Amino acid sequence: MPERARSAAVTAELPERAAPPGTAGRILHAGLELFAEKGFSGTSIRDIGARAGINSATLYSHYRSKEHVLAALVLLGHQELHVRLQRALVRAQGGPGSQLAALVRAHVLAHAEYPLLALVANAEIHALGSDAAAPALALREQSWQLLLVVLDEGIRAGEFTATDPLLAAAAIVGMGRQVAHWYGPRQPYAPEQIADTFSGYALAIAGAAQHDRETT
């Protein structure tokens, strides 16, 4: 399905615990829909106001510019992912194999449950200035390090046979991010099924022993 047609079929959802209430939240929902449909450059501040059902003056009282709307969405997406990854590691039982599976499940579920937010957070961050993008980029680096530490520990312990943890991490992260590009309500897979399957793929990329992949 073409990206714009798919984005129109997927509900623009934000994490309930993180999205601001009231008008500010409606503005973010409108921005998310439009950035997913038309991209940042193809969306005007007037478009966002019209989609949210407010005038420009009301919008500017919450967000000073279109970039501030995008920056809020990008940060929200990265915060949601990082919180999920941290929680997954804390709850994981066992060694690096179990930790890697837990991280990948959390990563995939975030991209399947909030696909438009993930798309905008990853694809449109380049439209932000360096200062606006910095908080999200810092979270992205922290999330990356969580994965690298697990891969490094698994290699040192002899649980993983991958020879290059950076390339393994890039493959695993890229695989998870792609879920946001194709997952939607018309797919025959439940998010948990995708997360479990991709966890097995990640363990294979890391070079985990077969018995570890079957029991994780």
N, C-alpha and C positions, 0 to 999 in steps of 0.2 A: 504494500500500500504506500503511495507517495506520502512523504513526511507531513505535508500540510493537511492532506485528507485524514491521515492517521491522528494528527493532533486534534482535529475537530471532533473525532470520535472518542477521544480519551478525556475524561473529566479532569479539569485543572484543580487539583487538590493540593492543599498545604497541610503540613503536620499541625494537628489541632492544638497541641500544647505549645507550639512555637509561633503560630500565626497571630498577628495582632488582632484585637477585636474591632468591631464597628467599621467605620469608614476606611480606616487605614488598611484593614484586612480586605475590604472590597477592592481597594485600589491595587493591592498586591495580586489578588485573584485575576483582576482585569489585565494587569500587566503580564502575568504569567500566560494567560490565554493568548494575548496578542504577540508576545515575544516568541511563543512556540509556533504560532501560525505564520507570522510575518517577519520574524527576526527583529533584533533591536533597531537596526537602521531603517527598517520598513515601518516602524511604529512611531507615531507622534504622541506627544503628551495629550493632545486633544483626543486622539483615539482612545487613550486610556481613560480619560475622564468620561467620554461618551459610553464606553463599555461599563464603567462603574456606576453610571447614572448620576454623575455630579458635574458641576462646572469647574472650570480651570482654577478659579480662586480657592475653592474648597480643596482641590487636589494639592495645590501649592502650599496649603496650610499644613499638610502632612508630609509631603515630599517635595524638595526644592527643585527637582528636575527629573527628567526621564532616567538619567543615569542613577539617581538615588533610588528610584523604584527598582531598577535592575540590580543595583548593589545589594539592596535588602533581600531580594530573591536569591541571589547568588550566595550570600552569606547564610541565609536560612537553609538552603540546600546542603551546603558544606557542614553546617552545624548538625543537622539531622543525621547525616551520614557518620560524622565523627562520633557522636553520642552512641549510635548503634554499634559501631565498631568497638568502642571502649567497653560497652556493656557486654558484647559478645565475648571479648577476651576475659573479662572478669568471671563470666559464667562458664567458660569452657573448662572441662575437666579432662585431664590427661596432658600429654606432651605436645610438641609442635604440630603433629598431624591433626589432633583435635582442635588446636587453636587455629590452624589454617582453615580447616573446614568451617569453624564458627565464624571467622572473619569473612569468608567468601559468602556464606549464607546471609550474613547481615548486609553485605555489600549488594548482593543480588536483590534481596528483598526491598532494600531502599529504592533501587532503580525500577523495580517492578510495581511497587505500591505508589510511588510518586514519579512516574515516568516523565511527565512534562517538566516538573521541577528539576529533575536530574538533567534533562536535555538542556534547559535554559542555563542551569548553573554551570554545566560543563562547556557548552557550545558558545555561550555569549559572554563569558568572563573576559574574553579578549577585548570586548567593546568598552570595558571600564578603564579608567586611568589607573596609574600605579597605586595611588593612595587608596582609591575606592576598592581595588581588587586585593589589597594587601591582607586584610583579615581573613578572607576566604582562602587565599593562597597559603597563609600560615597554617590553617586547619588542614588543607590538602597535604602539605608537607608532613604534618603530624600523623595523618592517617597513613600516608605512604610509609613512614617510619615504623608504624605498628606492624605492617605486613613484612617489611624488610627484617625486623628483629626476629620475627617468628621463622622466616625462611633461613636466616643466618644460624639461628639456634638449631633448627632441624638439620642443616648441613653439618654443623660441628658435631652434633650428636650421632650422626650417621643415619638419621631417619629419612633424610632426603638425599637424593643423588644428583640434583641439579648442580651444575658447575658454576653458574652465573646467577646469583640471586636477583640482580637488577633486571636482567632480561626475563627471568621467571616472574618477577613482580609486575613488570610491564605487561606481559601476556595475560596474567590473571586479572589485573585491573582493567585492561582493555576489554576483555571478555565480559566482565560484569557491566561495564558502562554501556556496551552495545545493547543490553537488555532494554534500556530505555528507548532505543530507536525502533524496536519492533514489538515490544509487549503491549497488549491492550485487551479490551473486553472480548474481542473476537478470537483470541488465541485459545486453543484447547487445553492449555496447561495452567495449573494453579501456580501461584508464585512460589509456594513451598516446594513444589515438584521441580521447578526450574532451579531453585536455590540448592536443593539436595543434589541434583544432577551436576550442576556447575561446581559444587564442592568436590565431587569426584574428579571432574576434569582438572581442577586446580591441584589436587593431590597428585594427579598423573604428571602435570607440568613440573611440579616440585620434585618428582621422582620418588614419591613415597612407595614403600613396599606394598605389594598387592593386598596382603592381609590387613594392613593399616587402612587402606581405602575401603575395604569391605566392612570394617568394624567401626569406622568413624561416623 
